[in-house]
Amino acid sequence: MSHVGVPRGTVRKRRTLALLTTGVLTIPVLAGCSSGDEEAPRGVAQDIAPTARQAVADGSTVNWAIDALPATFNAFQADADSATTRVTEALLPTLFPMDKAGQPRLNPDYLESAKVIEREPKQVVLYKLNQQAVWSDGREIGAPDFVAQWRALRGKDSAFWTARNSGYERIEKIERGADDLQVRVTFSKPYGDWRSLFSPLYPKEITGSPETFNDGARTTLKNTAGPFVLRGVSKADGTVTLARNPRWWGDKAKLDTLVFRAVAPKDRTKALTDGTVDVADVDPSTADRITLARRDRGGNGQPLTHGPGADVSPAAALYSYAVAHGSDEKAAEAEQAARAKNRKAVLAYAAEQKALRDFAVRKSLEPAYTQLALNGESGPLADDRVRRAVARALDREELARTVLGPLGLPAKPLGSHLALAGQPGYADGSGALGEQNEKEARALLADAGWTRGGALQQPKDTKAGSEAEKKGGKEGEDGADADTGEEKKTTGGAEKEENAEKKDAEKTDKDAEKADKDAEKDEGKADKASRDEEDSAASRDEGLYIVGEDDKPAAHAPAATGTSAVPALAPARHAAFQ
């Protein structure tokens, strides 16, 4: 991850220097906590600039770039994003933030202690709360907040629109301890990652009912308990503005205000150079530009070593001048226009580079990971063989190179769900699934009943058209015959003669219809031959897997109706998986 901040330099920015050069920043840094001294796992070069809290002046404002305004301030909803996390870290309690080694540490601003006090017959964790910890409305943080959040996230009430409930479903009960400052949590099953629970912690006013949980924190957070409070959200300006919390009982935040500003990644270079933002996650190309800007002074009379105009050699310039002043007037005008356009681009680029010299880039790994989770409860992935096939088909090494390589970070996939690389207890257990192997993935799919390049076949006794239609058609014909017979009984000889003529006409029509059907059959045979040829070509596609015949294990897949659609299990070989 690349992070850009203003280094020591201008007077206006000097006051926020320490906050802007601490690698992967976290909000507790702004509140004076030590978690901002982010240190990458072992094996990753440290690229941060920690500064002691006492060396940082009070006051000022930081503008921080985010991709977009948060869709919700409820971090447990499906549409929560990185902006939601960034904002709520400053507003709500985090009981166990990560320290510089990537380890969860107890946050003394909220907890005096938290530990497992019983393991048999049930695991019991006792939280002792900081008696100064209060919500912004003055109410003490206590057991009712823990209970409300557990009931909302345990997954038993679908009225709560939750995106995850990991760990909360293992809680059996939550009780008040010896006093109001103690919370006793009993688990139905042992849960080793209990420190990850109740972070962020929401007030019971938000989590106490489905209505408030679903919509109460979508556009605002009225009741908070962090070093900052939410001052306002402006959709017009694309900003979320935070201010110091006057009730905050911990170390006072160094900043007066913190403004999160929505800036698309493609616009961040301009936003940095024109002063719109002070801190931003940037892509590798922008990071390289900043590094080059600090290395050479292309905008101060020195030749540019990069960017537009950097490759205009003296010889090329002389040739350009000769053409521009030659006898070909049109060519000269075109060359002059091109030179003027190029000159503007060079000047604009040089101005940006001059501004980018005031920024520094910090790179590090975050104490987080991204995973591809396979839902094995229903559908094709309910088959363990299919899940293993997908896992064997994925090239985790290539994914790591694609994501981490451009940042100059070690491109090694994570091998554990319990610890990150460099943390105590980390062990690579990814070998349990085996290495990436396309051939074995195909074999697993074949064993599960999936065929390569086949077709989704209908049951053998199923013909075109439904049975109801056939039955209805037959009954219609019988009814028509009955009506015709009744009519025959009530007519005279003249009508019989007329009916005879009609029969002759109908016979002629039927003969013509039969001829048409024969022609259609011939065309159908040709179409079938064409389809067979296409199926044969499709069978050579090594990356496409489709549902097999109905008598194979994959027959539980939904049958197609009307025009058959071929459900693909995996994209073509070498496609990018995310």
Backbone torsions as a table, in degrees:
resi	resn	phi	psi	omega
1	MET	NA	130.2	177.4
2	SER	-102.9	135.6	-179.2
3	HIS	-130.9	135.7	-178.1
4	VAL	-113.1	135.7	174.8
5	GLY	-145.0	162.9	179.0
6	VAL	-78.1	126.3	179.3
7	PRO	-83.6	-173.9	175.7
8	ARG	-58.8	127.6	-177.2
9	GLY	-177.4	-105.4	-173.8
10	THR	-64.7	154.0	-179.1
11	VAL	-62.6	-41.1	-177.2
12	ARG	-62.6	-38.3	-175.2
13	LYS	-91.8	-15.2	-174.8
14	ARG	-58.8	-31.7	-174.7
15	ARG	-70.3	-23.6	-179.9
16	THR	-107.0	14.4	-175.3
17	LEU	-53.1	-51.5	-173.5
18	ALA	-62.4	-31.5	-178.1
19	LEU	-74.4	-25.5	-171.7
20	LEU	-96.5	0.9	-176.9
21	THR	-128.1	29.9	-176.1
22	THR	-108.9	46.2	173.9
23	GLY	61.2	-131.6	177.2
24	VAL	-77.7	104.3	-172.8
25	LEU	-77.0	148.9	171.4
26	THR	-129.0	153.2	-175.4
27	ILE	-60.1	-37.1	179.0
28	PRO	-56.0	-22.0	175.6
29	VAL	-60.4	-42.5	-177.9
30	LEU	-67.3	-23.1	178.0
31	ALA	-91.1	-2.4	177.1
32	GLY	96.4	8.7	178.7
33	CYS	-81.2	163.3	-173.5
34	SER	-86.9	-2.5	-175.5
35	SER	-69.7	-8.2	179.0
36	GLY	-74.2	-19.3	178.9
37	ASP	-76.2	63.6	-172.5
38	GLU	-65.7	128.5	-178.7
39	GLU	-122.0	129.9	-177.7
40	ALA	-71.5	158.7	177.9
41	PRO	-60.2	163.0	179.1
42	ARG	-56.1	139.8	179.8
43	GLY	96.5	-9.7	178.3
44	VAL	-109.4	128.0	-178.9
45	ALA	-62.4	131.2	-179.8
46	GLN	-73.4	127.7	-179.0
47	ASP	-135.1	62.0	179.7
48	ILE	-131.8	169.8	179.9
49	ALA	-136.2	75.4	-178.4
50	PRO	-66.0	145.5	178.7
51	THR	-134.5	136.0	-179.8
52	ALA	-61.7	143.9	-177.6
53	ARG	-57.3	-41.7	-176.7
54	GLN	-66.8	-15.2	178.9
55	ALA	-87.7	-2.2	-177.8
56	VAL	-101.7	128.3	-179.7
57	ALA	-74.6	155.5	177.5
58	ASP	-82.4	151.7	173.1
59	GLY	98.3	-177.1	178.5
60	SER	86.0	175.9	-176.9
61	THR	-130.8	141.4	174.8
62	VAL	-116.9	132.2	174.0
63	ASN	-102.1	121.4	-172.3
64	TRP	-117.8	126.0	-177.7
65	ALA	-78.2	132.9	171.0
66	ILE	-126.9	160.8	-176.4
67	ASP	-65.2	-42.7	-178.0
68	ALA	-159.9	164.2	175.1
69	LEU	-61.5	144.0	-179.8
70	PRO	-58.7	134.3	176.2
71	ALA	-71.3	-23.2	178.0
72	THR	-158.1	155.7	173.4
73	PHE	-100.4	8.3	175.7
74	ASN	-95.5	106.4	-174.8
75	ALA	-68.3	-10.7	-177.3
76	PHE	-100.9	10.5	177.2
77	GLN	-99.3	159.4	-173.6
78	ALA	-64.5	-31.2	-177.6
79	ASP	-91.7	9.9	172.7
80	ALA	-67.1	143.1	-177.3
81	ASP	-135.5	-169.2	-177.2
82	SER	-63.4	-31.9	177.5
83	ALA	-66.7	-38.0	176.1
84	THR	-59.0	-47.2	-179.8
85	THR	-62.2	-45.2	-177.6
86	ARG	-59.6	-43.2	-176.9
87	VAL	-73.7	-45.7	-175.4
88	THR	-68.0	-24.0	175.8
89	GLU	-61.6	-28.1	-179.7
90	ALA	-89.2	-14.5	-171.8
91	LEU	-110.3	-25.7	-170.6
92	LEU	-124.0	159.3	-179.9
93	PRO	-66.1	133.0	167.1
94	THR	-116.3	111.7	-170.9
95	LEU	-73.6	-34.5	-178.8
96	PHE	-134.0	78.2	175.6
97	PRO	-69.8	163.0	178.8
98	MET	-79.6	140.1	175.2
99	ASP	-89.6	-172.8	-174.5
100	LYS	-67.3	-16.8	177.9
101	ALA	-96.4	5.8	-180.0
102	GLY	79.6	20.0	179.4
103	GLN	-104.8	139.8	175.9
104	PRO	-67.3	130.8	179.6
105	ARG	-125.0	147.1	179.6
106	LEU	-64.0	133.7	-180.0
107	ASN	-94.4	106.6	-175.6
108	PRO	-67.0	-14.7	176.7
109	ASP	-67.2	-22.8	-178.1
110	TYR	-119.3	-27.6	-173.9
111	LEU	-126.4	137.9	167.8
112	GLU	-85.2	-35.9	176.6
113	SER	-163.5	161.3	174.8
114	ALA	-160.8	121.2	-176.8
115	LYS	-158.8	162.1	175.3
116	VAL	-78.5	120.3	-178.8
117	ILE	-104.7	-15.9	177.2
118	GLU	-143.4	145.2	175.3
119	ARG	-122.2	-22.4	178.6
120	GLU	-130.2	137.3	-0.3
121	PRO	-78.4	-15.5	179.1
122	LYS	-130.4	151.9	174.8
123	GLN	-74.3	129.4	179.9
124	VAL	-128.0	128.6	176.7
125	VAL	-112.7	132.2	179.2
126	LEU	-112.0	119.3	175.8
127	TYR	-98.6	129.7	171.8
128	LYS	-111.7	114.7	-172.0
129	LEU	-84.5	150.3	173.0
130	ASN	-67.5	124.0	-174.9
131	GLN	-67.5	-14.8	177.4
132	GLN	-85.8	-12.2	-174.9
133	ALA	-72.5	116.2	-179.0
134	VAL	-136.2	156.5	172.3
135	TRP	-76.8	165.0	-176.0
136	SER	-65.5	-15.6	175.8
137	ASP	-87.8	1.7	177.4
138	GLY	97.8	-11.8	-178.7
139	ARG	-75.5	142.2	178.6
140	GLU	-69.6	142.9	171.4
141	ILE	-72.1	129.5	-175.7
142	GLY	-156.4	-169.1	-176.0
143	ALA	-55.6	-38.1	179.7
144	PRO	-57.5	-32.5	178.1
145	ASP	-70.2	-39.6	177.6
146	PHE	-65.2	-44.1	-178.4
147	VAL	-63.5	-46.3	-178.1
148	ALA	-62.0	-41.5	-179.7
149	GLN	-68.7	-38.7	177.3
150	TRP	-62.1	-46.9	-178.7
151	ARG	-64.6	-32.4	179.4
152	ALA	-73.7	-32.4	-171.2
153	LEU	-105.8	-1.1	-175.4
154	ARG	-76.9	-9.8	174.0
155	GLY	87.2	9.4	-178.7
156	LYS	-92.7	-15.0	-179.1
157	ASP	-122.2	106.5	-177.0
158	SER	-69.9	-9.0	177.9
159	ALA	-68.0	-23.1	174.9
160	PHE	-83.4	122.2	-179.0
161	TRP	-84.2	82.9	-177.3
162	THR	-103.6	148.8	178.2
163	ALA	-98.5	-18.9	-177.3
164	ARG	-157.3	149.9	177.5
165	ASN	-141.3	20.2	-177.0
166	SER	-57.1	123.7	179.2
167	GLY	93.8	-40.4	-178.7
168	TYR	-68.8	-29.4	179.8
169	GLU	-72.1	-13.5	178.8
170	ARG	-91.2	-5.6	179.1
171	ILE	-79.6	129.0	179.5
172	GLU	-89.1	-41.0	179.1
173	LYS	-162.9	158.5	175.3
174	ILE	-129.7	130.6	-176.1
175	GLU	-131.6	157.6	170.5
176	ARG	-71.5	140.7	179.7
177	GLY	-84.5	-144.8	-178.5
178	ALA	-65.5	-26.9	176.7
179	ASP	-147.0	-175.9	-176.3
180	ASP	-67.0	-16.1	-178.1
181	LEU	-93.2	4.0	179.3
182	GLN	-115.9	136.2	178.0
183	VAL	-125.2	122.6	-177.1
184	ARG	-107.8	118.3	-177.1
185	VAL	-113.3	120.1	179.4
186	THR	-107.0	130.4	-178.4
187	PHE	-100.7	141.7	175.6
188	SER	-74.6	-30.0	176.1
189	LYS	-133.5	151.1	178.8
190	PRO	-58.0	140.2	179.8
191	TYR	-137.8	106.5	-174.7
192	GLY	-71.6	-27.4	-175.9
193	ASP	-95.7	37.1	-175.7
194	TRP	-63.8	-22.7	180.0
195	ARG	-67.2	-19.1	-179.8
196	SER	-79.6	-12.0	-176.8
197	LEU	-77.9	156.4	176.2
198	PHE	60.0	33.7	175.1
199	SER	-139.3	114.4	-3.2
200	PRO	-72.6	155.4	176.8
201	LEU	-99.0	125.3	179.6
202	TYR	-99.3	152.6	176.1
203	PRO	-68.8	154.3	-178.0
204	LYS	-61.3	-22.4	178.2
205	GLU	-64.6	-23.4	178.2
206	ILE	-92.9	-45.2	-173.1
207	THR	-92.9	-1.2	-173.6
208	GLY	-73.6	-19.8	-179.9
209	SER	-146.8	156.2	178.6
210	PRO	-58.9	-37.3	-177.4
211	GLU	-63.7	-48.1	-179.4
212	THR	-73.2	-32.9	178.2
213	PHE	-65.8	-43.1	-175.1
214	ASN	-75.0	-38.1	-172.8
215	ASP	-125.2	-14.0	-174.8
216	GLY	-68.2	-24.8	-179.6
217	ALA	-118.7	24.7	-177.3
218	ARG	-76.9	-39.9	-175.8
219	THR	-119.0	-8.7	-179.2
220	THR	-157.9	164.7	173.1
221	LEU	-133.4	101.6	-175.8
222	LYS	-80.3	-33.8	-175.9
223	ASN	-115.3	113.5	-175.3
224	THR	-130.4	176.1	179.9
225	ALA	-155.8	55.3	179.0
226	GLY	-129.5	-177.3	179.3
227	PRO	-67.5	-15.3	178.0
228	PHE	-125.1	160.3	171.7
229	VAL	-121.4	157.0	179.7
230	LEU	-80.9	114.4	179.6
231	ARG	-84.7	-38.2	-179.4
232	GLY	177.1	161.1	176.7
233	VAL	-125.0	126.8	179.5
234	SER	-118.5	108.8	176.9
235	LYS	-69.2	-33.3	-179.6
236	ALA	-63.6	-43.1	-179.8
237	ASP	-90.5	-12.1	-177.5
238	GLY	67.6	42.4	-176.2
239	THR	-130.7	149.6	168.5
240	VAL	-120.4	119.2	-174.7
241	THR	-109.2	127.5	177.5
242	LEU	-113.6	148.1	177.1
243	ALA	-129.5	161.3	178.3
244	ARG	-54.8	141.4	176.4
245	ASN	-84.2	113.7	-178.5
246	PRO	-65.9	-19.2	179.3
247	ARG	-92.8	0.6	-174.7
248	TRP	-63.7	128.8	-174.7
249	TRP	-95.4	-10.7	-179.8
250	GLY	-90.6	-163.5	176.2
251	ASP	-61.2	130.6	-176.4
252	LYS	-63.0	138.3	177.8
253	ALA	-60.6	142.6	-179.7
254	LYS	-72.4	-28.9	-177.4
255	LEU	-89.0	147.1	170.2
256	ASP	-73.9	-48.4	-179.0
257	THR	-139.5	153.4	177.0
258	LEU	-130.4	119.4	-176.1
259	VAL	-112.7	119.0	173.1
260	PHE	-93.1	122.6	-173.4
261	ARG	-118.9	129.1	-179.7
262	ALA	-73.2	114.5	178.4
263	VAL	-138.3	120.6	179.2
264	ALA	-62.4	145.9	-179.4
265	PRO	-52.1	-36.3	-177.7
266	LYS	-70.2	-18.0	-177.5
267	ASP	-102.4	6.5	-171.0
268	ARG	-76.8	-28.8	176.7
269	THR	-61.4	-47.0	178.8
270	LYS	-64.4	-40.9	-179.4
271	ALA	-63.8	-35.2	177.7
272	LEU	-70.1	-44.1	-175.8
273	THR	-72.2	-30.3	-180.0
274	ASP	-92.9	4.2	174.9
275	GLY	83.9	9.9	179.6
276	THR	-67.4	-38.5	178.9
277	VAL	-129.3	154.2	178.5
278	ASP	-107.2	-27.6	-177.7
279	VAL	-131.1	137.0	-179.4
280	ALA	-158.9	143.3	166.0
281	ASP	-77.2	133.2	-176.3
282	VAL	-127.3	161.6	177.9
283	ASP	-85.3	169.5	-176.5
284	PRO	-58.4	-35.6	-177.8
285	SER	-65.8	-41.9	177.8
286	THR	-67.0	-40.1	177.7
287	ALA	-60.3	-40.5	178.8
288	ASP	-64.9	-40.0	179.4
289	ARG	-62.3	-41.3	179.9
290	ILE	-65.8	-41.5	178.4
291	THR	-61.5	-43.8	178.7
292	LEU	-66.6	-38.3	-179.8
293	ALA	-62.7	-36.5	179.5
294	ARG	-78.9	-22.8	-178.0
295	ARG	-82.4	-43.6	178.4
296	ASP	-123.1	160.5	-175.9
297	ARG	-110.5	65.6	-175.4
298	GLY	-61.1	-24.9	-176.7
299	GLY	-92.8	0.6	-176.5
300	ASN	-114.8	45.4	176.9
301	GLY	91.3	-12.8	179.1
302	GLN	-88.4	147.8	179.3
303	PRO	-65.6	140.1	176.5
304	LEU	-68.3	138.4	176.3
305	THR	-101.2	5.1	-177.6
306	HIS	-162.8	169.4	176.8
307	GLY	84.5	-179.6	-179.1
308	PRO	-63.8	134.9	-179.6
309	GLY	90.0	-10.6	-177.5
310	ALA	-68.1	-24.9	-176.5
311	ASP	-101.0	15.1	178.8
312	VAL	-86.5	99.3	-178.1
313	SER	-80.5	162.9	176.8
314	PRO	-56.6	-39.9	179.6
315	ALA	-62.8	-43.0	179.2
316	ALA	-65.4	-36.9	179.1
317	ALA	-66.6	-40.1	178.8
318	LEU	-64.2	-42.6	177.6
319	TYR	-62.7	-41.4	179.6
320	SER	-62.2	-42.1	180.0
321	TYR	-63.9	-41.5	-179.3
322	ALA	-62.8	-43.2	179.4
323	VAL	-65.4	-41.1	-177.6
324	ALA	-65.8	-26.5	-178.4
325	HIS	-110.0	18.8	179.4
326	GLY	-84.6	-169.2	-176.7
327	SER	-78.9	-19.4	-178.6
328	ASP	-82.2	100.4	-174.2
329	GLU	-65.6	-41.7	-179.3
330	LYS	-64.6	-42.7	179.4
331	ALA	-64.5	-38.1	179.5
332	ALA	-64.9	-43.2	179.5
333	GLU	-63.2	-42.2	179.5
334	ALA	-64.3	-41.0	-179.8
335	GLU	-66.7	-40.0	178.7
336	GLN	-64.3	-39.9	178.5
337	ALA	-64.7	-41.1	179.0
338	ALA	-64.8	-40.4	179.4
339	ARG	-65.3	-39.7	179.2
340	ALA	-64.9	-42.2	178.6
341	LYS	-64.4	-42.9	179.8
342	ASN	-65.9	-36.9	179.6
343	ARG	-63.7	-40.6	177.9
344	LYS	-63.7	-41.5	179.8
345	ALA	-64.3	-40.6	179.7
346	VAL	-64.0	-44.1	-179.2
347	LEU	-64.8	-42.2	179.4
348	ALA	-64.6	-42.9	179.7
349	TYR	-64.7	-43.0	-179.9
350	ALA	-62.8	-37.9	178.4
351	ALA	-64.7	-41.3	177.5
352	GLU	-64.1	-43.3	-179.9
353	GLN	-62.6	-37.5	178.7
354	LYS	-63.1	-40.8	178.8
355	ALA	-70.1	-35.7	-178.0
356	LEU	-70.3	-15.4	178.2
357	ARG	-63.5	-20.6	-177.3
358	ASP	-85.3	2.4	-178.9
359	PHE	-112.4	157.7	175.4
360	ALA	-126.8	146.6	179.0
361	VAL	-105.7	131.7	175.7
362	ARG	-120.1	135.0	-179.5
363	LYS	-123.2	140.0	174.8
364	SER	-168.5	168.1	174.7
365	LEU	-90.3	140.4	174.8
366	GLU	-84.7	153.8	174.4
367	PRO	-77.6	62.9	-177.7
368	ALA	-153.0	165.9	178.0
369	TYR	-146.2	161.9	176.6
370	THR	-115.8	135.8	-179.2
371	GLN	-132.5	155.7	171.8
372	LEU	-103.0	110.7	-178.4
373	ALA	-98.2	132.8	-179.8
374	LEU	-103.4	122.6	-180.0
375	ASN	-81.0	107.3	-176.6
376	GLY	-96.1	14.1	-176.5
377	GLU	-79.7	-30.7	-176.5
378	SER	-153.7	169.7	178.3
379	GLY	75.2	-168.8	-178.2
380	PRO	-56.8	-33.1	-176.8
381	LEU	-75.5	-3.4	174.4
382	ALA	-67.2	-21.5	177.8
383	ASP	-82.5	121.4	-178.1
384	ASP	-58.7	-33.0	-179.4
385	ARG	-66.7	-36.5	178.7
386	VAL	-68.2	-42.3	178.8
387	ARG	-62.3	-42.3	179.1
388	ARG	-66.5	-34.6	178.5
389	ALA	-64.5	-43.4	178.1
390	VAL	-61.7	-43.1	179.9
391	ALA	-63.2	-39.5	-179.5
392	ARG	-73.0	-24.4	-178.7
393	ALA	-79.6	-26.6	-177.8
394	LEU	-71.8	136.0	176.0
395	ASP	-99.7	90.2	-176.7
396	ARG	-65.0	-33.8	179.2
397	GLU	-63.0	-42.7	-179.7
398	GLU	-66.8	-39.2	177.0
399	LEU	-60.5	-44.1	179.9
400	ALA	-64.0	-41.3	178.9
401	ARG	-63.7	-40.6	-178.2
402	THR	-65.0	-40.7	-175.0
403	VAL	-84.0	-45.9	-171.9
404	LEU	-95.4	-26.7	-177.7
405	GLY	-55.8	-49.0	-178.8
406	PRO	-60.7	-20.5	179.7
407	LEU	-90.7	0.1	-178.8
408	GLY	72.5	24.0	-178.9
409	LEU	-104.9	154.8	179.7
410	PRO	-56.9	128.1	-175.8
411	ALA	-98.2	64.3	179.8
412	LYS	-117.0	124.1	-179.2
413	PRO	-64.6	151.1	177.3
414	LEU	-74.3	140.8	-177.3
415	GLY	-115.6	18.8	-177.8
416	SER	-151.4	145.6	173.2
417	HIS	-94.6	-6.1	-173.0
418	LEU	-102.4	-28.4	-178.3
419	ALA	-147.5	156.5	178.2
420	LEU	-95.7	158.8	-179.9
421	ALA	-57.1	129.7	-179.1
422	GLY	96.7	-15.2	177.9
423	GLN	-83.5	150.9	176.7
424	PRO	-59.0	136.5	179.0
425	GLY	88.0	-1.4	179.8
426	TYR	-68.9	132.7	175.3
427	ALA	-144.6	135.5	-179.0
428	ASP	-79.4	109.4	179.9
429	GLY	-108.2	13.7	-176.4
430	SER	-68.9	-15.2	-179.9
431	GLY	-66.4	-13.5	-179.9
432	ALA	-61.6	-29.8	179.2
433	LEU	-90.8	-13.9	-177.2
434	GLY	89.2	167.0	-179.6
435	GLU	-77.9	166.3	178.6
436	GLN	-61.5	125.9	-176.8
437	ASN	-151.9	106.0	-175.9
438	GLU	-66.8	-36.9	-178.8
439	LYS	-64.7	-44.2	179.8
440	GLU	-69.6	-31.3	176.2
441	ALA	-63.5	-41.2	177.7
442	ARG	-63.6	-40.8	-178.9
443	ALA	-63.5	-40.2	177.9
444	LEU	-64.2	-40.1	178.8
445	LEU	-65.8	-41.0	178.6
446	ALA	-63.8	-39.8	178.9
447	ASP	-65.4	-28.4	179.2
448	ALA	-84.7	-1.2	176.7
449	GLY	99.2	8.7	178.5
450	TRP	-93.1	135.4	-178.7
451	THR	-113.0	149.9	-178.8
452	ARG	-94.3	120.2	176.7
453	GLY	74.7	12.1	178.3
454	GLY	-82.6	-159.7	179.8
455	ALA	-135.9	149.4	176.3
456	LEU	-78.0	106.8	-174.0
457	GLN	-91.1	146.0	173.9
458	GLN	-83.3	157.0	175.1
459	PRO	-53.1	145.0	-173.4
460	LYS	-61.6	-28.8	-177.4
461	ASP	-88.4	5.8	-179.0
462	THR	-95.6	126.3	177.7
463	LYS	-110.7	172.2	178.0
464	ALA	-64.4	136.4	-178.3
465	GLY	88.5	148.6	-177.9
466	SER	-83.7	159.5	177.7
467	GLU	-62.8	-35.2	179.9
468	ALA	-63.0	-40.0	179.4
469	GLU	-64.3	-41.2	180.0
470	LYS	-64.4	-44.7	-178.1
471	LYS	-63.4	-44.1	179.7
472	GLY	-62.6	-39.0	179.7
473	GLY	-64.6	-41.1	-179.8
474	LYS	-65.3	-43.5	179.4
475	GLU	-63.6	-36.0	178.7
476	GLY	-64.3	-40.2	179.6
477	GLU	-67.1	-42.4	179.3
478	ASP	-62.0	-41.4	-179.5
479	GLY	-64.7	-39.0	179.2
480	ALA	-64.7	-40.3	178.3
481	ASP	-63.1	-41.3	-178.5
482	ALA	-63.5	-43.1	179.6
483	ASP	-63.5	-40.2	-179.8
484	THR	-64.5	-40.3	179.0
485	GLY	-63.2	-41.3	-179.8
486	GLU	-64.1	-37.4	-179.2
487	GLU	-68.5	-34.2	-179.7
488	LYS	-63.5	-35.4	-176.8
489	LYS	-68.2	-22.3	-174.4
490	THR	-105.4	9.3	-178.7
491	THR	-112.7	163.4	-179.2
492	GLY	-93.9	-169.4	-177.0
493	GLY	-65.7	-32.9	-179.3
494	ALA	-64.1	-39.3	179.6
495	GLU	-67.9	-35.4	177.1
496	LYS	-60.7	-39.8	-179.1
497	GLU	-65.9	-40.7	178.8
498	GLU	-64.5	-38.2	178.5
499	ASN	-64.6	-35.9	178.7
500	ALA	-62.5	-39.6	178.7
501	GLU	-66.6	-38.2	178.3
502	LYS	-63.4	-39.9	-180.0
503	LYS	-62.2	-40.4	178.4
504	ASP	-61.6	-41.7	179.7
505	ALA	-65.5	-41.5	179.5
506	GLU	-63.9	-37.7	178.9
507	LYS	-62.5	-41.3	179.0
508	THR	-62.8	-42.0	179.0
509	ASP	-63.0	-40.7	-179.5
510	LYS	-64.9	-39.0	178.0
511	ASP	-61.7	-42.1	179.2
512	ALA	-65.6	-39.7	179.5
513	GLU	-64.3	-39.2	178.6
514	LYS	-62.7	-40.3	179.4
515	ALA	-63.5	-40.1	178.4
516	ASP	-62.9	-42.6	-179.7
517	LYS	-63.1	-39.5	177.6
518	ASP	-61.0	-39.5	179.1
519	ALA	-65.7	-40.4	178.9
520	GLU	-63.8	-37.4	178.0
521	LYS	-61.2	-41.4	179.1
522	ASP	-62.5	-42.0	177.9
523	GLU	-65.1	-37.7	178.5
524	GLY	-61.5	-40.8	178.0
525	LYS	-61.6	-40.8	179.3
526	ALA	-64.7	-42.0	178.0
527	ASP	-62.3	-41.8	-179.3
528	LYS	-61.7	-41.7	179.2
529	ALA	-62.0	-39.8	178.4
530	SER	-64.6	-42.3	179.2
531	ARG	-65.4	-39.4	178.0
532	ASP	-59.5	-39.8	179.7
533	GLU	-65.8	-39.8	177.6
534	GLU	-65.2	-40.8	178.6
535	ASP	-62.5	-37.9	179.1
536	SER	-63.7	-40.8	178.0
537	ALA	-66.6	-39.5	179.8
538	ALA	-64.0	-32.1	-177.8
539	SER	-66.0	-15.7	179.1
540	ARG	-87.9	-6.3	178.3
541	ASP	-77.5	108.3	-173.4
542	GLU	-75.2	-12.5	-174.7
543	GLY	-99.8	-1.4	-174.1
544	LEU	-107.1	126.3	178.1
545	TYR	-122.5	132.5	-177.0
546	ILE	-131.6	166.7	-178.1
547	VAL	-62.8	137.5	-178.0
548	GLY	-81.8	-165.3	-178.2
549	GLU	-67.7	161.2	-173.3
550	ASP	-65.6	-22.8	-178.7
551	ASP	-90.9	9.4	177.5
552	LYS	-99.6	168.5	-176.1
553	PRO	-57.9	-23.6	-178.1
554	ALA	-83.6	10.3	-174.9
555	ALA	-68.1	-11.1	179.3
556	HIS	-72.4	-10.0	179.6
557	ALA	-65.3	147.4	-178.3
558	PRO	-60.3	137.0	178.3
559	ALA	-77.5	146.0	-180.0
560	ALA	-77.7	151.6	176.1
561	THR	-121.6	149.9	-178.2
562	GLY	65.9	-132.3	178.0
563	THR	-73.3	122.0	-174.4
564	SER	-66.0	131.1	172.7
565	ALA	-105.4	136.6	-177.5
566	VAL	-91.2	109.2	-179.3
567	PRO	-75.1	117.5	-178.3
568	ALA	-89.6	134.8	178.7
569	LEU	-86.6	-38.3	-176.5
570	ALA	-140.5	148.8	177.7
571	PRO	-73.5	176.3	-177.4
572	ALA	-60.5	154.8	-179.8
573	ARG	-57.0	145.1	179.7
574	HIS	74.1	2.8	176.0
575	ALA	-69.5	158.1	-178.2
576	ALA	-83.3	128.7	176.4
577	PHE	-101.5	144.2	178.0
578	GLN	-131.9	NA	NA
